[in-house]
């Protein structure tokens, strides 16, 4: 948020609300514009003793009298939601990754739903709390898939043959489309390997991706790891899922 003071505590939230006046003709005790933001897309109001900061239709940050605060992405996974929330939370707290991760200092919490509450001591709870998930390849089962599908033989053949034809291939957008659901059929017969090689998905890493996508479940090649939180400043290959 540009030109809007930071709110880092309940006292800051109350002070910001008290400094503003309601829009002309509106309830003087109702919602008020943010400082220097007469745009009705944003507002601050009180709900009992709570102070609520709204963006569009979502109450993104709500400060409670005990010093806790609630963060709500409203289902809008946008950078603008993150930027708005970050203006009204304590130092060292950031909503990030398109409003799916809440970072408090160097600990990251997955937001799979809409709403979580952070207590005064930093404990995160609420229906929106999810978990981090990471998919890992089972090497033994993956090897079995690669052997059964002739992938290893194709990869060796491709390394030998591709340098001979690469300068004769048309631009990428003119290459023939290779459907993933036929990759098993094409690899079984060495006579069709050339068709695979000159397609838009003929590089070995692309062929392997198609095999994983089409046959990975049959060979049970995927394993999953789960973590409730992550330490650091990035989530790498981890994804946010529901608990």
C-alpha positions as a Markdown table, in Angstrom:
| # | Residue | x | y | z |
|---|---|---|---|---|
| 1 | Unk | 0.0 | 0.0 | 0.0 |
| 2 | Unk | 1.4 | 3.3 | -1.0 |
| 3 | Unk | 1.2 | 6.4 | 1.3 |
| 4 | Unk | -0.5 | 4.5 | 4.1 |
| 5 | Unk | 1.0 | 4.3 | 7.5 |
| 6 | Unk | 2.1 | 0.9 | 8.8 |
| 7 | Unk | 0.0 | -0.8 | 11.4 |
| 8 | Unk | 2.0 | -3.1 | 13.6 |
| 9 | Unk | -0.2 | -3.6 | 16.7 |
| 10 | Unk | -3.7 | -3.3 | 18.0 |
| 11 | Unk | -2.9 | 0.2 | 19.3 |
| 12 | Unk | -1.7 | 1.3 | 15.9 |
| 13 | Unk | -5.0 | -0.1 | 14.4 |
| 14 | Unk | -7.1 | 1.8 | 16.9 |
| 15 | Unk | -5.1 | 5.0 | 16.3 |
| 16 | Unk | -5.5 | 4.8 | 12.5 |
| 17 | Unk | -9.3 | 4.3 | 12.8 |
| 18 | Unk | -9.7 | 7.2 | 15.3 |
| 19 | Unk | -7.7 | 9.6 | 13.1 |
| 20 | Unk | -10.0 | 9.1 | 10.1 |
| 21 | Unk | -13.5 | 10.4 | 9.5 |
| 22 | Unk | -16.3 | 8.6 | 7.7 |
| 23 | Unk | -17.2 | 9.2 | 4.1 |
| 24 | Unk | -19.5 | 12.1 | 3.6 |
| 25 | Unk | -23.1 | 11.2 | 4.4 |
| 26 | Unk | -22.1 | 7.9 | 6.0 |
| 27 | Unk | -22.5 | 6.7 | 9.6 |
| 28 | Unk | -19.8 | 8.6 | 11.5 |
| 29 | Unk | -19.2 | 5.5 | 13.6 |
| 30 | Unk | -19.1 | 3.2 | 10.6 |
| 31 | Unk | -16.3 | 2.3 | 8.2 |
| 32 | Unk | -13.8 | 5.0 | 7.3 |
| 33 | Unk | -11.3 | 5.4 | 4.5 |
| 34 | Unk | -7.7 | 4.6 | 4.9 |
| 35 | Unk | -5.3 | 7.6 | 5.2 |
| 36 | Unk | -5.0 | 9.4 | 1.9 |
| 37 | Unk | -7.2 | 6.7 | 0.3 |
| 38 | Unk | -10.6 | 8.0 | -0.5 |
| 39 | Unk | -11.1 | 5.0 | -2.8 |
| 40 | Unk | -14.0 | 2.9 | -1.4 |
| 41 | Unk | -12.2 | -0.2 | -2.4 |
| 42 | Unk | -10.4 | 0.0 | 0.9 |
| 43 | Unk | -11.6 | 0.8 | 4.4 |
| 44 | Unk | -11.1 | 0.4 | 8.2 |
| 45 | Unk | -13.9 | -0.1 | 10.7 |
| 46 | Unk | -14.5 | -1.4 | 14.1 |
| 47 | Unk | -16.5 | -4.5 | 15.0 |
| 48 | Unk | -17.0 | -4.5 | 18.7 |
| 49 | Unk | -13.4 | -4.1 | 20.0 |
| 50 | Unk | -11.9 | -5.5 | 16.8 |
| 51 | Unk | -10.4 | -3.2 | 14.1 |
| 52 | Unk | -10.9 | -4.5 | 10.6 |
| 53 | Unk | -9.0 | -3.6 | 7.5 |
| 54 | Unk | -10.9 | -4.3 | 4.3 |
| 55 | Unk | -9.8 | -4.6 | 0.7 |
| 56 | Unk | -12.6 | -4.9 | -1.9 |
| 57 | Unk | -15.0 | -7.5 | -0.4 |
| 58 | Unk | -12.5 | -9.1 | 2.0 |
| 59 | Unk | -11.7 | -8.3 | 5.6 |
| 60 | Unk | -8.0 | -9.1 | 5.1 |
| 61 | Unk | -6.6 | -8.2 | 8.5 |
| 62 | Unk | -8.5 | -8.0 | 11.8 |
| 63 | Unk | -6.8 | -6.8 | 15.0 |
| 64 | Unk | -8.2 | -8.1 | 18.3 |
| 65 | Unk | -7.9 | -6.3 | 21.6 |
| 66 | Unk | -5.8 | -9.1 | 23.2 |
| 67 | Unk | -3.1 | -8.4 | 20.6 |
| 68 | Unk | -3.9 | -11.3 | 18.3 |
| 69 | Unk | -4.8 | -10.7 | 14.6 |
| 70 | Unk | -6.6 | -12.7 | 11.9 |
| 71 | Unk | -5.4 | -12.8 | 8.3 |
| 72 | Unk | -8.0 | -13.7 | 5.6 |
| 73 | Unk | -7.2 | -14.0 | 1.9 |
| 74 | Unk | -10.8 | -14.4 | 1.1 |
| 75 | Unk | -9.9 | -17.0 | -1.5 |
| 76 | Unk | -8.1 | -14.4 | -3.6 |
| 77 | Unk | -4.6 | -15.7 | -4.3 |
| 78 | Unk | -3.1 | -12.4 | -5.5 |
| 79 | Unk | 0.0 | -10.3 | -5.0 |
| 80 | Unk | -2.2 | -7.3 | -4.2 |
| 81 | Unk | -3.8 | -9.2 | -1.3 |
| 82 | Unk | -0.3 | -9.9 | 0.1 |
| 83 | Unk | 0.8 | -6.3 | -0.3 |
| 84 | Unk | -2.4 | -5.1 | 1.5 |
| 85 | Unk | -2.0 | -7.6 | 4.4 |
| 86 | Unk | 1.6 | -6.8 | 4.9 |
| 87 | Unk | 0.9 | -3.2 | 5.6 |
| 88 | Unk | -1.3 | -4.1 | 8.6 |
| 89 | Unk | 0.7 | -6.9 | 10.3 |
| 90 | Unk | 3.6 | -6.9 | 12.8 |
| 91 | Unk | 7.2 | -6.4 | 11.7 |
| 92 | Unk | 8.7 | -9.7 | 10.4 |
| 93 | Unk | 5.3 | -11.1 | 9.3 |
| 94 | Unk | 4.5 | -11.4 | 5.6 |
| 95 | Unk | 1.7 | -12.9 | 3.6 |
| 96 | Unk | 3.5 | -14.3 | 0.5 |
| 97 | Unk | 3.3 | -16.8 | -2.4 |
| 98 | Unk | 0.0 | -15.4 | -3.7 |
| 99 | Unk | -1.5 | -15.4 | -0.2 |
| 100 | Unk | -0.8 | -19.1 | 0.4 |
| 101 | Unk | 2.1 | -18.8 | 2.9 |
| 102 | Unk | 2.3 | -16.7 | 6.1 |
| 103 | Unk | 5.9 | -16.1 | 7.2 |
| 104 | Unk | 6.6 | -15.1 | 10.8 |
| 105 | Unk | 10.3 | -14.3 | 11.1 |
| 106 | Unk | 11.9 | -17.4 | 9.5 |
| 107 | Unk | 9.0 | -19.8 | 10.0 |
| 108 | Unk | 6.5 | -20.4 | 7.2 |
| 109 | Unk | 2.9 | -21.5 | 7.7 |
| 110 | Unk | 0.8 | -23.0 | 4.8 |
| 111 | Unk | -2.5 | -21.2 | 4.2 |
| 112 | Unk | -4.8 | -23.8 | 2.4 |
| 113 | Unk | -8.1 | -22.2 | 3.3 |
| 114 | Unk | -9.0 | -18.5 | 3.9 |
| 115 | Unk | -8.5 | -17.5 | 7.5 |
| 116 | Unk | -5.9 | -18.0 | 10.2 |
| 117 | Unk | -5.4 | -16.3 | 13.5 |
| 118 | Unk | -2.0 | -15.4 | 15.1 |
| 119 | Unk | -2.0 | -15.3 | 18.9 |
| 120 | Unk | 0.1 | -12.7 | 20.9 |
| 121 | Unk | 2.7 | -15.4 | 21.4 |
| 122 | Unk | 2.9 | -16.2 | 17.7 |
| 123 | Unk | 0.9 | -19.4 | 17.6 |
| 124 | Unk | -1.0 | -19.8 | 14.3 |
| 125 | Unk | -4.4 | -21.6 | 14.2 |
| 126 | Unk | -7.6 | -21.6 | 12.3 |
| 127 | Unk | -9.5 | -23.3 | 9.5 |
| 128 | Unk | -7.2 | -22.0 | 6.8 |
| 129 | Unk | -4.1 | -23.7 | 8.2 |
| 130 | Unk | -2.9 | -26.4 | 5.8 |
| 131 | Unk | 0.3 | -28.4 | 5.4 |
| 132 | Unk | 3.3 | -28.4 | 3.0 |
| 133 | Unk | 3.5 | -31.3 | 0.6 |
| 134 | Unk | 6.4 | -32.4 | -1.6 |
| 135 | Unk | 6.2 | -35.2 | -4.2 |
| 136 | Unk | 9.3 | -37.4 | -4.4 |
| 137 | Unk | 10.1 | -40.1 | -7.0 |
| 138 | Unk | 10.5 | -43.6 | -5.8 |
| 139 | Unk | 13.8 | -44.5 | -7.6 |
| 140 | Unk | 13.2 | -48.3 | -7.6 |
| 141 | Unk | 9.8 | -48.0 | -9.2 |
| 142 | Unk | 10.9 | -45.3 | -11.5 |
| 143 | Unk | 13.7 | -47.5 | -12.8 |
| 144 | Unk | 11.3 | -50.3 | -13.4 |
| 145 | Unk | 9.1 | -47.9 | -15.5 |
| 146 | Unk | 12.0 | -46.7 | -17.5 |
| 147 | Unk | 13.2 | -50.2 | -18.3 |
| 148 | Unk | 9.7 | -51.6 | -19.1 |
| 149 | Unk | 8.9 | -48.7 | -21.4 |
| 150 | Unk | 12.2 | -48.9 | -23.5 |
| 151 | Unk | 13.0 | -45.4 | -22.3 |
| 152 | Unk | 16.6 | -46.2 | -21.5 |
| 153 | Unk | 17.2 | -47.6 | -25.0 |
| 154 | Unk | 15.5 | -44.6 | -26.6 |
| 155 | Unk | 17.6 | -42.2 | -24.6 |
| 156 | Unk | 20.8 | -43.9 | -25.8 |
| 157 | Unk | 19.5 | -43.9 | -29.4 |
| 158 | Unk | 18.5 | -40.3 | -29.2 |
| 159 | Unk | 22.0 | -39.3 | -28.0 |
| 160 | Unk | 23.5 | -40.9 | -31.1 |
| 161 | Unk | 20.9 | -39.8 | -33.7 |
| 162 | Unk | 19.8 | -36.3 | -32.7 |
| 163 | Unk | 23.1 | -34.5 | -33.5 |
| 164 | Unk | 22.6 | -35.8 | -37.1 |
| 165 | Unk | 19.2 | -34.3 | -37.6 |
| 166 | Unk | 19.0 | -31.3 | -35.2 |
| 167 | Unk | 20.0 | -28.7 | -37.9 |
| 168 | Unk | 17.3 | -30.0 | -40.3 |
| 169 | Unk | 14.3 | -29.7 | -37.9 |
| 170 | Unk | 11.7 | -27.0 | -38.4 |
| 171 | Unk | 11.0 | -24.3 | -35.7 |
| 172 | Unk | 9.5 | -25.6 | -32.5 |
| 173 | Unk | 6.0 | -24.3 | -33.3 |
| 174 | Unk | 6.0 | -26.4 | -36.5 |
| 175 | Unk | 7.0 | -29.7 | -34.9 |
| 176 | Unk | 4.4 | -32.5 | -34.8 |
| 177 | Unk | 2.4 | -32.8 | -31.6 |
| 178 | Unk | 3.1 | -36.0 | -29.6 |
| 179 | Unk | 0.2 | -36.9 | -27.3 |
| 180 | Unk | 1.2 | -38.2 | -23.9 |
| 181 | Unk | -1.3 | -41.0 | -24.0 |
| 182 | Unk | 0.5 | -42.6 | -26.9 |
| 183 | Unk | 4.1 | -42.4 | -25.7 |
| 184 | Unk | 4.1 | -45.9 | -24.4 |
| 185 | Unk | 3.0 | -47.2 | -27.8 |
| 186 | Unk | 5.7 | -45.1 | -29.6 |
| 187 | Unk | 8.5 | -46.3 | -27.4 |
| 188 | Unk | 7.7 | -50.0 | -27.7 |
| 189 | Unk | 8.6 | -50.1 | -31.4 |
| 190 | Unk | 12.1 | -48.8 | -32.4 |
| 191 | Unk | 10.7 | -48.1 | -35.8 |
| 192 | Unk | 8.7 | -45.1 | -34.4 |
| 193 | Unk | 11.5 | -43.6 | -32.4 |
| 194 | Unk | 12.3 | -41.2 | -35.2 |
| 195 | Unk | 8.8 | -39.9 | -35.1 |
| 196 | Unk | 9.2 | -39.3 | -31.4 |
| 197 | Unk | 12.6 | -37.6 | -31.8 |
| 198 | Unk | 11.3 | -35.1 | -34.4 |
| 199 | Unk | 8.1 | -34.3 | -32.5 |
| 200 | Unk | 7.6 | -31.4 | -30.1 |
| 201 | Unk | 8.1 | -33.7 | -27.1 |
| 202 | Unk | 11.0 | -35.9 | -28.3 |
| 203 | Unk | 13.8 | -34.8 | -26.0 |
| 204 | Unk | 14.5 | -37.5 | -23.4 |
| 205 | Unk | 13.5 | -35.4 | -20.4 |
| 206 | Unk | 10.2 | -34.6 | -22.2 |
| 207 | Unk | 9.6 | -38.2 | -22.9 |
| 208 | Unk | 10.3 | -39.1 | -19.3 |
| 209 | Unk | 7.8 | -36.5 | -18.1 |
| 210 | Unk | 5.1 | -37.9 | -20.3 |
| 211 | Unk | 5.8 | -41.4 | -19.0 |
| 212 | Unk | 5.6 | -40.2 | -15.5 |
| 213 | Unk | 2.4 | -38.4 | -16.2 |
| 214 | Unk | 0.7 | -41.2 | -18.1 |
| 215 | Unk | 2.1 | -44.3 | -16.3 |
| 216 | Unk | 3.5 | -43.0 | -13.0 |
| 217 | Unk | 0.4 | -44.0 | -11.0 |
| 218 | Unk | 0.4 | -47.5 | -12.4 |
| 219 | Unk | 4.1 | -48.0 | -11.3 |
| 220 | Unk | 3.5 | -46.2 | -8.0 |
| 221 | Unk | 6.5 | -44.0 | -8.6 |
| 222 | Unk | 5.3 | -41.1 | -6.3 |
| 223 | Unk | 5.9 | -40.7 | -2.6 |
| 224 | Unk | 4.9 | -37.8 | -0.5 |
| 225 | Unk | 6.4 | -35.9 | 2.4 |
| 226 | Unk | 4.4 | -33.6 | 4.6 |
| 227 | Unk | 5.5 | -30.8 | 7.0 |
| 228 | Unk | 3.3 | -28.5 | 9.1 |
| 229 | Unk | 5.8 | -25.6 | 8.8 |
| 230 | Unk | 9.1 | -24.8 | 7.0 |
| 231 | Unk | 12.1 | -22.9 | 8.2 |
| 232 | Unk | 13.7 | -20.3 | 5.9 |
| 233 | Unk | 12.6 | -17.8 | 3.3 |
| 234 | Unk | 11.4 | -19.9 | 0.4 |
| 235 | Unk | 9.4 | -23.1 | -0.1 |
| 236 | Unk | 11.3 | -24.5 | -3.1 |
| 237 | Unk | 9.4 | -27.6 | -4.5 |
| 238 | Unk | 7.0 | -27.8 | -1.6 |
| 239 | Unk | 3.3 | -27.1 | -2.3 |
| 240 | Unk | 0.5 | -26.0 | 0.0 |
| 241 | Unk | -2.4 | -28.4 | 0.5 |
| 242 | Unk | -5.2 | -28.9 | 2.9 |
| 243 | Unk | -4.4 | -30.7 | 6.1 |
